[in-house]
């Protein structure tokens, strides 16, 4: 059976985010970690596949190479439409990676036009007159300007996309979107004659539904996860499948729980501060990692003592304030501080899993990627949502880990408590 929708996500939490919305919309969905081996087969009866990459912060050439490899694999599975998923805060730099990857995807598919729609109103991300807002604040005034890897200093997504990509970038504004799918489709047709991309305004789920319905004939769609909520309707309309909502059940597991946080976003900082008020926590410092004064063995021993052998969900975090992150970057170099934390989280997840930890609650895309790779997970089944865009997921092959992979700014202040409660009840 061929797959209807093939998706490429530029990080691991973003992939889970997209997969959760597809499942909520009635599509049976599987998330695959990295580009599978050529002989790997999909499970039967899957409507959508999300390939999770770690391309958001790779060098541009590597991001393009990995994204096209994922696209080629999805094409070989007979996908009828493709989706490139990036963060709803358009995490990127003036050089990429969003623009160059989409350029390469369009070329690979022989297409000349697509849209960019990062909006996710349920999590406070909206686009109006081409400017991206986060909870009512301009992107470049929302805290995203301090992101250690992809600082967003311009809220104008038309301008940002034009700096990164090849070809003209136009805007389908809110007035057109409010007029409904046919008006949006007509605007796409008009702009496709002299533009390669159209950024599309969206401030509500109703807007996203209209944009998704207008995109039924686009071979490639790009955006945050929000745009996916209306795609299932298109396939039903074409008689390609029937919606179903019975794919969320996950198997119970026995073992310990740990919370690992590498994100330094404003929401994750609040979540860490909230959780550690009443629960055991251990802070990881890149400077100490560099000088080997913090070690994996010490962290594992602390975990085993503080968690009473896994019965209390403890927090191990590198989450920090922007001024401290800047200090680490100044002393260690632009990328080294982040790499030290990623490597540490990889080794820590590996060590904890060998000691019976089977539930991992993880904050941050880079940290999630490190954890998933350390656990040697190749594909994930999507369970119920903890918060919008953050589902419980489970490895599809033994050992059966339960995971909650959270993008930095997603979730409520008490997200870690909520996540543990849901994972513990499975």
C-alpha positions, -999 to 999 in steps of 0.1 A, spaced: 0 0 0 14 34 -9 16 62 16 -5 93 10 17 119 28 55 118 31 70 143 55 105 154 62 111 172 96 143 191 103 145 180 139 132 152 162 107 171 183 93 188 152 87 154 137 68 143 168 49 176 167 38 170 131 30 133 137 8 141 166 -14 166 146 -17 140 117 -29 113 141 -53 138 157 -67 145 122 -74 108 116 -43 97 97 -24 66 108 12 79 111 46 65 119 77 85 127 110 72 114 144 83 128 168 93 100 166 80 65 160 42 67 181 16 51 170 9 15 155 -25 24 135 -13 54 98 -16 49 70 4 64 44 -13 86 11 -20 68 -18 3 66 0 36 72 -14 69 58 15 92 66 52 88 74 74 115 91 111 111 86 129 129 115 163 144 106 187 166 125 191 190 97 181 222 113 215 232 125 237 211 101 259 228 76 237 237 46 252 211 22 246 183 47 211 195 54 203 194 17 219 160 13 200 144 41 167 160 32 169 149 -4 178 114 7 147 114 29 126 127 0 139 101 -24 130 73 1 95 87 5 91 90 -32 100 53 -35 72 45 -11 47 60 -35 38 92 -15 13 114 -33 22 146 -15 52 159 5 56 181 35 87 198 48 82 206 84 103 233 103 98 251 135 68 274 140 93 301 149 111 295 116 144 286 133 171 293 108 199 317 99 204 341 69 221 312 51 195 285 59 186 258 64 150 263 54 153 281 21 182 260 6 164 227 16 131 238 1 149 250 -31 165 215 -34 132 197 -27 114 217 -54 141 210 -79 141 173 -70 103 171 -75 104 191 -107 81 217 -91 85 255 -94 63 268 -65 52 262 -30 41 280 2 56 287 36 32 287 65 49 284 99 19 294 120 7 274 149 -19 295 167 -27 268 194 9 275 207 8 312 201 26 314 167 8 335 142 18 353 109 1 386 100 12 408 71 42 384 67 54 390 103 57 361 127 44 367 163 50 346 194 22 350 219 15 385 205 52 396 205 72 400 173 95 370 168 126 391 172 113 404 206 100 371 219 132 357 234 140 339 201 166 365 194 187 349 221 185 313 207 220 299 210 220 282 176 194 300 155 188 335 169 158 350 151 164 388 148 139 395 120 101 388 123 95 394 86 93 359 71 90 372 36 124 389 40 140 360 59 129 335 33 141 357 5 176 359 21 178 321 23 163 309 -10 165 313 -47 136 331 -64 110 357 -55 90 355 -23 55 369 -22 28 373 5 -7 359 6 -21 382 32 -48 378 58 -75 394 38 -71 367 11 -69 339 37 -101 351 54 -119 349 20 -114 311 20 -99 283 1 -109 293 -34 -95 328 -29 -62 314 -15 -60 289 -44 -65 317 -69 -38 338 -52 -14 308 -53 -21 304 -91 -14 341 -97 18 343 -76 31 310 -90 36 328 -123 64 351 -110 72 338 -75 88 306 -62 74 310 -27 44 326 -10 45 332 27 9 328 39 -7 347 68 -26 326 94 -38 337 128 -63 309 136 -70 272 131 -98 282 107 -71 300 86 -49 269 86 -78 247 75 -86 271 46 -49 272 36 -46 234 38 -77 229 17 -64 253 -9 -31 234 -10 -47 201 -22 -29 201 -55 6 213 -44 31 186 -46 52 201 -18 39 220 12 62 236 38 54 249 72 51 243 109 29 214 121 -3 235 121 -9 234 84 -13 196 86 -47 197 104 -66 201 72 -48 177 48 -67 146 58 -99 164 45 -83 167 11 -76 129 9 -111 121 20 -125 144 -6 -105 126 -33 -117 92 -21 -82 81 -11 -88 71 25 -112 72 55 -103 89 88 -96 68 118 -88 75 154 -78 42 169 -41 42 166 -30 57 199 -27 27 222 8 21 235 22 -9 254 30 -6 291 67 -7 302 85 -14 334 114 7 346 126 41 357 119 77 345 142 106 339 137 141 326 165 155 305 165 192 294 189 209 270 166 236 257 173 272 268 140 287 255 120 309 278 92 283 284 117 255 291 135 278 316 101 284 333 93 246 333 127 237 348 124 264 375 89 251 383 98 215 385 130 217 405 112 236 433 98 203 446 119 176 429 155 165 428 175 182 400 211 182 387 225 210 366 250 203 338 275 230 331 294 231 297 325 246 313 326 217 338 321 192 309 350 208 290 373 204 320 358 169 328 348 180 363 313 167 356 312 131 344 286 105 332 295 82 361 288 110 386 255 119 369 244 82 369 253 77 405 234 109 414 203 97 394 203 63 412 205 80 446 181 109 440 155 88 422 154 60 447 163 35 419 139 51 394 108 56 415 110 94 415 113 113 381 144 135 386 155 163 364 190 166 348 193 198 329 217 221 310 189 247 306 203 282 314 198 319 311 208 338 279 237 357 297 253 324 308 248 308 273 266 338 258 294 334 283 299 298 274 299 306 237 325 333 243 348 310 262 342 277 244 333 289 209 301 293 189 291 256 187 312 238 212 291 245 243 260 230 226 280 200 213 294 193 247 258 191 261 245 170 233 273 145 236 268 143 274 231 138 270 238 110 244 261 92 268 238 98 298 207 84 280 228 54 269 240 47 304 206 52 321 189 29 296 214 1 306 203 6 342 166 1 335 154 36 326 127 32 300 107 65 302 125 96 289 109 131 291 131 154 269 131 191 263 148 205 232 152 194 197 190 188 198 188 170 231 159 149 218 179 139 188 208 129 210 186 108 233 168 90 205 200 81 188 215 69 221 186 46 226 190 33 190 153 39 182 146 36 145 108 43 144 81 56 168 44 50 173 24 81 181 3 81 213 -19 107 230 -9 143 233 5 157 265 3 193 252 -4 206 217 24 193 194 39 170 221 26 134 220 38 104 240 57 82 215 70 47 218 97 27 200 81 2 176 107 -25 184 121 -39 217 132 -25 240 100 -5 242 109 30 254 82 56 262 93 91 252 80 126 254 100 148 230 93 185 236 103 215 215 117 242 236 88 267 238 60 241 238 40 229 268 26 244 300 47 255 330 39 222 347 46 202 316 71 178 332 46 168 359 19 163 333 42 142 311 53 119 339 17 114 350 7 103 315 37 81 309 34 65 343 -2 55 336 5 37 303 
